[in-house]
């Protein structure tokens, strides 16, 4: 992933380096004073105007650091314990996504390490991602090498801080599928010299480790999907089956390969399998036609994706193709034979002084918030090192890492092929690999900062998706307001939020993933669901109770969408500290009696979640249930422990029976909240390889059986949230956005509202001055009386 050299627009030079400049009177150093060149995009501006971002050299970023206590020795060559040395200073932060050059080096290193030409020729590269370093390495980088330049992140040492001269080299982790042997392997490559490749020299990577992972299938790749579609369309028995349905032009046919999941031993990972769904357009000269409006049912196809051959085929039942629905298309009015509404007037977002955020590489600062942006092929957007600058308390950590790690979409129709539709869109396909370039349609407005993403393709080449992450500010209505009835005077503030987002398409559905940061200290996670319903065909006169009839011959099965957010929390914790715990809050009704003579009493009761098994929890709106991550060592001005609470939005649990086949792989859906102590290799709730996984309950449901203590730990929250979709006619032909999510909200973290210092807008101040001048204060009291 790379920050873009922005197409377009006004930019400005901001003399401030960080949002949390620290007073040197407290013995804490300020960051170097330098101009940070910002680069933005303005939605709708001319893309031909390119502005190149100037990156300051490391020499200008690294300066001598003042001591925290006693003066340090004159020369400090030692590095922090446990941190190895590099041959040169590092120009990428340890959490920056891999560059295109680094991916190329990693692929070339692994390919060269293949034992035989046959092994090397069979290598297919599923993903190449950064090996995220230990948290103390991140602290070291943030202290002395990169913004926020905060040495206080590190423990104090006798005689002053030990200033390192180098950081450890970056590493890449590769998942490699061998198409010839059907083996999956995981490689770790140290990227010791990467810049040589950009000068046409030799790569410098070193294999740290490699291992074959038995009995798994890695995620599918877009290249495989394209090959599968071509294979099926060229298969003579399939062509004959389509002729029976009146289709001879194979250009009209759409083949969507779906992973088979795991339903029996026939789906075991000894073979790499896909079971496609078939659709058919009505017009070959209309590329924008909604082909999902004509599902083809009654044809069973099973494809061996390793050897790319059809291994099972049966024309089971002749189901007539649904008639062409005149309402099937969703393009502009003239292209779908209709007329668009004409009374929509322009609405423009203008920021005449530019945006309030500041960007340095992947480091973002906005309204006292700071964090880093990352990106992976599986999760998509990752938010690192989230912190809030709280006056004289300085930069206070909230979370180390936030991301969406899995999603599951089970369908509720027991008929073939719908019972097999239970996609793991992150683990089987990859949310990041299916990301959009927002150059082709962006829902962001105003000043926008875009980020690019780099991926390996199936054969090991590097592909770049431009403008796939969008960062911008949004107006969000009223932040707070109060009017004094005696004086008639009012104070009101408008809210704004900083939004970081990406959008991906997985077959027929679109998912937008958003992280919103607010001025009052809240963080909101939101998923927007849109796209096209996955439909089934009906026999004439047939109706099915497991779905909604959308059009003649068409119905949409009921289904659910589940998402899993993994939140590595760090509430008031520096790297390496494990001082967090989780309490559950429930509202209780006071029993009638001497303490409740008016029968109106209720109160909030807390319960400490002491272990993993106790922390398997579900939402309960009847008791306003929520959970608070507290720091066990920090208190606010009233003596309460500081914390952040997880406030659920609308939610649900799986409606399938307990023996449903997809729950073998998705046992993590059985509860809305799971809590674990941080473990480096515990990243994905269904295990790393859910595709065709035969093992029951792998991942989160197995990890918690250790029942590790949580009373004071490095806490990781796993929040599972979902929506039950009973389709409507109004969801056709393209579904209006449905929203679902949750909020992380400060709970005793601050001593008062952190939004009280938000200034009024200029228009509000002008109105207030005119109001005071025009009307004496006592007139308001008299009017009230």
N, C-alpha and C positions, 0 to 999 in steps of 0.2 A: 504494500500500500504506500502511496506517495502523496504528499500534498501537491496540489496542482499549481502550475504556474498559470494564474488565473487569466481567463479570457475576459477582458472586458472592462475595466471600470475605474471609478475613482478609487484612489487609495490615499493613505496618509501616513505620516511618520509620527509615532507616539513616543515621546521621550521616556515614558515610564516603562520599566522592565517587568515588574511583577506587581500584583495587587496587594502583596503583603510586605511592602517595604518595612523593615524593622528598624526601630530606633536604636542607634549605636550606644545610647546611654544605658541600655539594658545589657550591653555586652554582646549583642547579637549583630552580625554583619548584615549590611544591606547588599543587595545584588549590585553588580557593576552597573554604573550609569552609562547607558548606551542607547542609541536609537534603534528601535526594532521596526524594521520595514514590514508593514502589513500588506496583504493582498487579498482583495475581495472580489466577488462577482455580484453584479446587480442584475436581478432577474429582468430579462427583456432587453438588456443592453447589447451592444455590438460585439459579437464574439471574435471579431477580427483583431481587436486591440489587445495584444498580449503584453502583460506586465510580468517581468521576471523577478522572482523573489531572490533577494540577496542574502545568502546565509553567512553570518559572521564566522570568522575562523575560531578554532578552539582557543587560540592564544588570546583572543579578546574576551572569551567567555570565562576562562579560568584565571583567577587572580588570587594573590595571597589572601588567606582567610585570617581574620582577627581571632585571638584566643577567646575561649569561653570562660576560662578562669585564669590560670597562670600562663605566662607567655610560653609558646612552644619553643623547642630547640631551633637553632638557626637553620639547620638543614634537616629536612624530614624526607627520607627516601623510603621509609617503611610503608607498606600497604596494610590495610586492615586485615586482621587475621582471617584466613580462609579464602582470601581473594587472590587468585593467581595473576601473573603479570602478562601484559601484551607487549608486542614488539613495537607498537605505536599507540598514540593517543586515539581514543575512540571517538568517531564523529557522529555515531548513531546512539541515541539513548537505548539502554538495555531493553526497554519495552517497545521501541519503534517496530512497526511491522517490517518484515524482510523486504529489502529492495529487490528490484528486478535482477541486479547484478548478483546479489546474495543467493537468490533462488537458482540462477544459472550455475553458480559455483557449486551449490549443494547437489544439484542434479548431476553435474559433470563428475563430481567426486564419487557419488554412488555408482554411476554408470561405469566409471573406470575401475571401481572395486569389484565389479562382477567377475566371477571366477572363470567363466568361459564365454565365448562369443554368443552361444545359445542363450545363456542367462542374461547377457546384456541386451540381446535383441528382444527378449521377452518382457523386459521391464516396462511397466506402465506406471505413471506417477499420479497417485490419487491426490495427495496434498503435500505441500512443503510449508511448514509453519515455524515460527520462532519458538525456540525453547526458552520459555520465560524464566529468568534467573531467580535465585532466592531473593526473598524480600530485603535482606540486608544489602544485597548488591544494588537494588533499586534505591534504597536509602542513601547509599554511598554516592550514586550518580546524582541524586537530587540535592545532595549536600554540597558537592564541590564541582560537578562537571556540567550540569544542566539546570535550567529553571525547575524549581523555585529557588535554587541556591540557598538551602536551609541547613546549615551544619547541625542545628538543634535536633534534626531527625536522628542523629547518631548518639549513642550513650556518651556521657562525659567521661573523659579519661584524665588520670592524674598527669599534671604537667601540660594540659591543653590537648586539643584535638590532634589526632594523627592524620595528616593530610596525605592521601594516596596520590601517586602520580599516574596510575593506570587503572583501567577496569578490565575485567576478564573478557576474553573474546566472545563474540556472539556465537550461538549455536543454532542449527536448523534441525528440525525433526521431519523425517520423510516417511510417508506411508506408501509402500511400493507393492503393486500387484504384478505378479509374473504371469503373463497370459499363456505361456507355454506349460508351466508347471502347476498353475492354479494355486500358487502360494502367495501369502501376504507377509511382508516383512516390514519391520520398523528400523529406521536408521537414524543415528545421531551424528551430525557432521559439525565439526568446529570450523568456523569461518575465520581463518587467521589472516588471510590477505585477499580482499575482494576487489579492491580498486584496480588491481592489475588487469582484470577482464575488461574494464572500460577503456583501457589503453591498448587493447589487442594482445595483451600478454597472456601468460599461463595462469590458470586458476590456482588458488592456494587453499584448498580445503583438506581436512583430515577426518577420516572416519573414526569416531570415538567408540561407537558400538553399533552392532546390528544383530537382529534376531528374527527368526521366523516365528510368526504367531499362528499356531495350529488351529484348525477347526473354526475359521472365521471367513467372512466375506467383507471386503471393504466397501465403501459407498460406490454407487454407480457414477459414471461420468457421461457428460453430454455427448461425447464422441460415440460411446457405446449406444446411447439412445438413438442417435442418428443412423448408425449401422443397423440396429435392430429394426427400425422403421423400414429402411431400404430392403432388408432381408425379407421381411414379412410381405411387403408389397410385391416382391418378385417371386414369391412362392406360388407355384402353379395351383395347388389345391385351394389356396386362399383366393386367388383370382377367380377360380371357378365358383367359390362360395359367394363372392361379391357379384358375379354375373347373375346368380339366382336371385339376388336382391336388386337387380336392374342397374348395377354399376360396372361399367367396363373401363372407364377412365381411371387409372390408378392415381393420377394426379389429384383427384378429389379426395383420396383416402388419407386419413390421419391415423397414425399408429402411436399411441402413448405407452411406452414401456413402463410398467410398475414392478417394483420388487415384489417377490412372491411372499415375503414375510416368513413365518414358520407356522405351519398347521399340522404337519406330520413329518415322518422321517423322509418322505419324498422331497421335502424342501431343505434337507440338510445341506450345510455349506460345502460339502464335497463337490457340488456343482454350483456354478454361478448362473442363477436363473432369473428370468423375467417373464411376467405374464401380461401381455399388452392389452390395453383397452382400445377399441376401434371406433372411429368416428368418420363421417363422410360429409363433405361440403356439397353444395348443389351447383356452384358456379366455379369453373376452373379459372376464369379470368378475373376473379375478385379475391385478391389476397387478404382483404380485411373482413371477409365473411366469417361469421361465427360458426365454425365447423363443429363445435361441441353441441350444436342444436340437433344433430342427427346421430345419436349413438347407434352402433351396430351391435346387436345382441345375438346370442345363439352360436357364436363361433369361439371355440376354445383353442388358444395358441399358447404353447410353452416354448421358450427360446433358451438355448444354452448360450449364454453371453460370452463364455470363454472361447468357444470354438465358432461362435456366431452361426449356429444352425438351428432350424426348427426341429425339436425333438418330439413334440406332441402336437397333433392338429386334429380337430374334429368339428364338423359342422353339425352341432347338436340339435338345433331347432331353428326353423325358418321364422324369424320374427320380422315382419315387414318394417322397412325403414319409415320413421315418422315423416309425415308430409312436411314440406318446407314451410316453416313458420314465418309469416310475414313480419313478425315482431322480433325476429331472431338477432338482428344486427344492432350495433351500438355506436356506429361511427356518426360523423356529422350529418345533419339532416338531409342535405342533397344527395349524399352517397347511400342513404338507406331508404330513399324514396319518401322522405317526410320533410318537415319544416321545423327548424329549431326556434325556440322562443326568441323574441326580438326586443324584449324590454329589459335586458340585463345591461346596466350602465357600467362603465369602467370603475374599478375600485383599486386605487394605487396606494402602495405602502412607501412612504418617503422617509428617509433618514438623512436630512440635509447635512448633518455633521458626521455622517458615517456611523458604523456600528459601535456598540459599547464593549464588544469583546476584543481580546487581543490574542494573537496566535504566534507562537514561536515553534516552528516545526509541527509536532503533534501535541504541544502543550497549549492548553486553552485557559484563559482567565476571563472571568465575567462576573461582575457584581459580587465580589468577595469569594466566588467559587473558583476553584482551579481543578483541572483533571487532565489526563492524557487520553488520546484517542488511539485505538488499535483496531485491527481487523484480521479475522481468520476465515479460511474457506468454509469452515463448518458453522461457526457462530455468527459470522458477519461482524457487526460492530461490537467492540469491546471498550468499556470505559475503565481506565485505571486511575489509581491514586487520587480519589475524590476527597477534597478538603475544602474547608470554609474558613476564611480569615475573620476572626472574631475579636476585633479591637486589640486591647493589650494582652489578650490570651493567645494572640498569634494565629498561626495556621493550624487548624484542628482537623485531623483526619476523620473521615466518615466511613469510607470503604476503600479496600485495596483493589477490588476487581468486580465489575458488574457486566453480565452478559446474559443472553438467551441461549441456553445450551441444548434444548431439544424441543420438538413439538410433535404431537401425534394426532392424527385425524382418523378416528374409527367411525365406520358407517354402520347404521342400524338395520339394514335390510339383509335378511338371511339368504336371499336368493343369489344365485351366481350371475354375474361376477362380483356383486357388491359386497358380499361377506368378506372378500379378500382385501377390500379397500381399507387398510389401516396404516397409512403412510407415516413413517418416521422422517419428516422432511429435513431435519438437520442431520441425523445419523445415517440415513440412506442416500441422501442427495447432497446436502450442504446448503445452508441458507446463504452463506457468503458467496459460494460458487454460482448461485442463481441470482445474484444481485443485478439491479438495473444500472445502466448509465443514465444519470438524471439529465444528460444532455438531450435525451429523447423524450422529455416530458417531465417537468419538475413541479412538485406541488409546493415548493418553497417560494416565498416572495420577499422582496426587500433586498438588503445586502446579504449575500450568501458566500460562505466559505466552503469550497468543495475539497474533498480528498479523493485520490485515486486508490485503486487496489491492484496488486500484482498477484497473479496465480500461476502455478504450473498447469499446463494442459496435460492431456493423457499421455502424450509421447515425450513430455519433458521440456517442451518449449515454454516460454514465458509469455503470458497474455496480460494486458493491462486493461482494466475497466475504468474509464475516466469518469470523474464526477459521481462516484457511487455513494459517497457519504456527504450529507448536506448538514451544514451548521448555520443557524440563523436565529435572529430574535423575533419574538411574536408578542404583540399586544394581547393581554389576557384579562381585559375587563377591570373591575374594581379590585384593588389590593386590600384596602380598608377604608372605612368612612365613619364619621360621627358628626352629628349636628347638635349643638347645644340649644335646647329649646328656649332657654332663658334669653340668650343673646341673639339667637338666630344665625350664629356663625357656624360654619362647617369646615371640617378638614377631610379631604378625600385624596387618595393616591391611586393612580392606575398601576396595575400589575403588568409586568412583562416577564417573559420566560425565555431561556435559551434552549433551543431544541436541536438535538443531534439525532439523525435518522438515516435509515436506508430502507429500500423496498426491493423485494425479490418476488419472482414468479416461479411457482412450482406447478408445472402443468397448467391446470385451468384456474388455479387460485393465485391471487396476489396478497402478500402480507407486508405491511409497513411496520417497522419496529422503531420506536421513538423513546428517547430519554429526555425528559423535560426538567430543567433546573429553574427553581423559582427564587425570588428575592427574599421570601420569608423562610428559607432554609429547607423547603420541601424538594424532594426528587420524585418525579412521577414516571413510571414505566407504562407505556401504552403500546398496544398492538392494534393496527387497523386492518380489518379483513375486507377484501373486495375481490373482484374477478368474476369468474363464470362458474355456475353450479355444475357439479358432476352429475350428469343425468342418466336415466335409463329409458329404454323403449317399452311401450305398452302394446299389447295386442288390441285390435279394435274392440271397444267396449270394456276393456279391462281396467280395473282400478286396484291400487295396492295401498294397504293401510300403513306401510312403512315409509311413506313419502307423500309428496304433494303433487298433484297433477298441475303442470305448468302450462302446457299447450296440448293440442290434440296429438296423442301418441307419445307424449313426453311426461316424465315425472322425475322429481328430484328427491332422492332418499334422505331421510333424516340422518344427521351425523353430529359429531362433536369435534371441536377444535381445542386441544390442550397445549399449553405452553409452559416451559419450565425456565424460570429465572434463577440463575446461580449468583449469589451475592456474598462475596468474601468480605465480611464486614471488618471495620477497624475503628470503631467509635472511640475517639480520643486515645487511640493506641498508636504508638510509634512502631515502625517495623521491628519485628522480633518480640513485641509485647503480646501477651495472651491474657488480657484483662477484661474480656467481654463475657457476658452471660445473657440468657434469654428468659424473659418472664412472660407468661400469658396473662392477659387481662380479660376478665369477664364481669359484666354488670350483674349484680345480685339484688333481688328484691328482699327487703327486710321483712321478716316475719311479723305479723301483727302482735302487739304486746306493748309493754311499758316503754320500749324504745321506738315504737311506731304507732302511737295512739291515733294518728290521723290517717294511717294506712297509705302514706305517700312516699315512704322512704325507700331509696335504693342507693347502692354504692358500688364502687369498682373494687374487685378483689383480685389480687395477683397471686400467681403460682409460679415458682421458680422451676424451670425445666432442667432437671439435674443430670439427665443422661439421654442418650440417643433414642432409646426405645420409648421413654416418656415423652420425647419431643416429636413424635409422629402425631400431628394434630390436623384437625379439620376446621374450616370456617363455621361460624355459628352467628348469623345476624341477629338471632333472638337475644343474645347476650352481649351484642356489640363487641364480639371477640376480636382482639388484635394482639400483637406480640411486640415486645420492646427489647431491643438489644441495648444493654446497659454496660457502662464501664464500671468495674468494681472498685476503682481507686479514685475516680474523679467525682466531685460533687459540685452542685450549683450553689447559689447564695442562700438557699433554704436548707441546704444539707442533704438534698436528694441526689441520688446517683444520676449522672448525665446519661442520656440515651437517645436513640432513634427508634421510632415505632413503625412497624409494617402494618399498614391499614389496607385490608382487602377491598377490592371492588366486587362486582358481581362475580359469582363463581359457581362451579358445579363439580360433581364427581362422576366417574364413568357410569353410564346407565346399562352397560352390558352385564351379563351374569358373571359371577366370580370365576367361572371356568372358561370364560372367553379366551380364545387362543391368543389374541393379541396381548392380553394381560400377562402372558408368560414373559414377554419381552418388556412390558410396560408396567411392572408392578409399582413403580414410583407414582403412578396415577392414583393409587388407592388412598392417598392422603394429600391434603392441600399444602401442608408444611412439613418439612424435614429439617433437622438441624444436625450438623456434624462438626467436629473439630477439623481444622484445616489439615488436609493431607495432599501432598503435591500431585499424586497420581489419581486422585478422585475428582474427575472433571465432568463426566457425562453420566446422567442418572440411569441410563440403560446400558452402561458399559460403552467401551469405545467402538465396538462393532455390532450394532443391533441388527444389521442386515442378515437375514436368515439365521439368526442366533437361536440355537436349540436349547440354551441353558435357561432355566427358570429363575427369574428374579435377579439376574446379574446386574451389578451396579449398586445403586443407592439402597435398595431393599436388602442387599447382602451386607453392605458396609456397616449399616446400623446395628446388625446383630452383634457386633463387638461391644455395643452398649458402652461406648466411651464416655467419660465424665464431661459435663458441660458447664459446671458451676463457675469456672474461671478458665476460659479457653480462647483460642483463636477461632472465632465462630464463622461458620459458613451456613447461610440460609439457602434452602432450596424451596422456592415457592412455586406451586403448581396451580395454574389458573386456567379456566376453560369456559367455553360457551356451548350451549346446546342449540344447534341450528335446525329449526323446523322451517323449511323453506316456504316463502310466500310468492305469490305471483309478482309482487313488487321487486323481488330479487332477480327478475328476468328482464332483459337478456344479460345485463351486467349488474352485479349486486352493489347497491349503495353501501358505503363504508359502515361497518359495524365496529364498535370500539370496546376494548376490554383491557384491564390493567390493574395496577395497584399503586400505592404511594408509600414512600419512606418519608416520615415526618418527624421533625425534632420533638423530643419529649423530655423536657427538663434539660436539654442540651444548652440552651441559652438562659440568661438571667431575666430576659424579657423578650418581647417581640423583636426579632432581628430586622423586621421591615419598617420599624418606626422611623428610621433615618432616611427612608426613600423620599426625595424632595418632591414637592408638587410640580406639576407641569407648568410651563410658562403661561399657558392660557388660563390655568386655574389661579395663578397668582394675580394676573391682571384682573380677572373677575372679582377676586376677593378685595383688592384694593379699591375698585370702583364701588363695590357694595358697601364697604365701610365708610367711604367718603359720602355716599348718598344717603345713608340711613344711620342715625345715632343708635348706639347700642341699646338705650333704654326703650326704643320703639319696639324692639323684639319682645321685651318683657311685657310691655303694655298690651301688645297684640295678643300674647298668650293669656294674660289675665282677663 
